[in-house]
Amino acid sequence: MPTFVLSVPPSANALFFNVKGRGRRKSHKYRAWIAGELKALVAQRARPVRGHVSITITLPKSTRGDASNRVKPAEDLLVRAGIIPDDSGKHVGSVTVTFGDVQMMHVQVEPMAEIGRAA
């Protein structure tokens, strides 16, 4: 089960901004985080994880704000990198977020048993 070591993403509150007449746009901070972490995933030789998955995110104890605000950018990065096809319930069965004794965010993606899922 692959575990990726990544920098902590911006809070979900800082991912987007509104542009009058054009809608929501990714913030510069979010775009920069995505670009850097895509390179980090390549360096870690990230490969796709097929089927239904469970995601476990461990954040450094020093992370400010709500843990749940770090889930969406992490999931979106996994999709963008091709590690998971999408972050819907069709592919992601569970997400667990904890604070731990780590210096960077750790994201573990593991296949789930298909128990109880309709084919």
C-alpha positions as CSV (number, residue, x, y, z in Angstrom):
1,M,0.0,0.0,0.0
2,P,1.6,3.2,-1.1
3,T,2.3,6.0,1.3
4,F,3.2,9.4,-0.2
5,V,5.0,12.1,1.8
6,L,3.8,15.6,0.7
7,S,3.7,19.1,2.0
8,V,0.6,20.1,3.8
9,P,-1.9,21.7,1.3
10,P,-3.5,25.1,1.8
11,S,-6.7,25.0,3.7
12,A,-9.9,24.4,1.7
13,N,-10.8,28.0,2.7
14,A,-7.8,29.3,0.6
15,L,-8.1,27.1,-2.5
16,F,-10.3,29.3,-4.7
17,F,-11.3,32.9,-5.3
18,N,-14.1,34.5,-7.3
19,V,-13.5,36.5,-10.4
20,K,-16.5,38.7,-11.3
21,G,-18.1,37.5,-14.5
22,R,-15.8,34.5,-14.8
23,G,-16.5,32.3,-11.7
24,R,-14.2,30.6,-9.3
25,R,-10.5,30.2,-10.0
26,K,-7.7,28.3,-8.2
27,S,-5.7,30.5,-6.0
28,H,-2.0,31.1,-6.7
29,K,-1.1,29.3,-3.5
30,Y,-3.2,26.2,-4.5
31,R,-1.8,26.1,-8.1
32,A,1.8,26.3,-6.7
33,W,1.1,23.5,-4.2
34,I,-0.4,21.2,-6.9
35,A,2.6,21.8,-9.2
36,G,5.1,21.1,-6.5
37,E,3.4,18.0,-5.2
38,L,2.9,16.5,-8.6
39,K,6.7,16.6,-8.9
40,A,7.0,15.0,-5.5
41,L,4.7,12.2,-6.5
42,V,6.7,11.6,-9.7
43,A,9.9,11.5,-7.5
44,Q,8.2,8.9,-5.2
45,R,7.2,6.8,-8.3
46,A,3.5,7.0,-7.6
47,R,1.4,4.5,-9.4
48,P,-2.3,4.1,-9.8
49,V,-4.2,2.2,-7.2
50,R,-7.1,0.3,-8.8
51,G,-10.5,-0.4,-7.5
52,H,-12.2,0.9,-4.4
53,V,-9.7,2.5,-2.0
54,S,-9.3,3.8,1.5
55,I,-7.3,7.0,2.1
56,T,-5.5,7.7,5.4
57,I,-4.0,11.2,5.8
58,T,-1.7,12.0,8.7
59,L,-1.0,15.7,9.2
60,P,1.8,17.1,11.4
61,K,0.6,18.1,14.8
62,S,1.7,21.6,14.1
63,T,-0.9,22.0,11.3
64,R,-3.2,24.9,11.9
65,G,-6.9,24.8,11.3
66,D,-9.3,21.9,10.7
67,A,-8.0,18.6,9.6
68,S,-11.0,18.2,7.3
69,N,-10.0,21.3,5.3
70,R,-6.9,19.4,4.1
71,V,-8.8,16.4,2.7
72,K,-10.2,17.9,-0.5
73,P,-6.9,19.2,-1.9
74,A,-5.2,15.9,-1.1
75,E,-7.9,13.9,-2.8
76,D,-7.9,16.3,-5.8
77,L,-4.1,15.8,-6.1
78,L,-4.4,12.0,-6.1
79,V,-6.9,12.4,-9.0
80,R,-4.8,14.8,-10.9
81,A,-1.8,12.6,-10.6
82,G,-3.8,9.6,-11.8
83,I,-3.4,7.6,-8.6
84,I,-7.1,7.3,-8.3
85,P,-9.7,7.9,-11.1
86,D,-11.9,10.2,-9.1
87,D,-12.7,11.0,-5.4
88,S,-16.3,10.0,-5.5
89,G,-17.8,7.2,-3.4
90,K,-17.6,5.0,-6.4
91,H,-13.8,4.8,-5.9
92,V,-13.1,6.2,-2.4
93,G,-14.8,4.1,0.4
94,S,-13.3,5.9,3.3
95,V,-11.0,8.8,4.3
96,T,-9.4,9.0,7.7
97,V,-7.5,12.1,8.9
98,T,-5.3,12.2,12.0
99,F,-2.6,14.4,13.5
100,G,0.6,12.6,14.2
101,D,4.3,12.9,14.8
102,V,5.3,13.6,11.2
103,Q,7.1,16.5,9.6
104,M,5.0,16.5,6.4
105,M,1.6,15.1,5.4
106,H,1.5,11.4,4.8
107,V,-1.1,10.0,2.4
108,Q,-1.7,6.3,2.3
109,V,-3.9,4.8,-0.4
110,E,-4.9,1.2,-0.1
111,P,-7.3,-1.1,-1.9
112,M,-10.5,-2.0,0.0
113,A,-12.2,-5.3,-0.1
114,E,-15.3,-5.1,-2.2
115,I,-17.4,-6.6,0.6
116,G,-20.9,-5.4,0.6
117,R,-20.7,-3.5,-2.7
118,A,-23.0,-4.2,-5.5
119,A,-21.3,-5.3,-8.7
